[in-house]
Amino acid sequence: MRSPRRCSRNGCPRQAVATLTYVYNESTAVVGPLAAFAEPHTYDLCEPHARSLTAPRGWEVVRHEGEFEPPPPTTDDLVALAEAVREAARPAPRPPQDDQNHPTPPPGSSSTSRRGHLRVIPPTH
């Protein structure tokens, strides 16, 4: 599933609801509704950062007056969500049945198959 766009401010985990664009030749920062696509030289902002943005001295801030709404889910998002639900609903595969050819090692003993360079050493009594 496509993840929602996040706020561009460092360390901010919130979902973006506004887009900041600088118009350098007019010394203006424009904060408007979230753009349909992320574009170079624009910044996605969450609502608190969009509302509290200040511009450098001599610059003007033009801010959207209405509410900042998160974007609605797209068809791709809904299809991905449905597939994730179907995948989660599938029963887990059954573990192989124990037979005499492959006995399960007793708890605390090491297995003959090696998975990595670390192993559990049982405590000494």
Secondary structure, DSSP 8 states (H G I E B T S, - for coil): -----B-SSTT--SB--EEEEEEGGGTEEEEEE--SS--TTEEEE-HHHHHH----TT-EEEE--S--------HHHHHHHHHHHHHHHS---------TTS----TTS--SS--SS--------
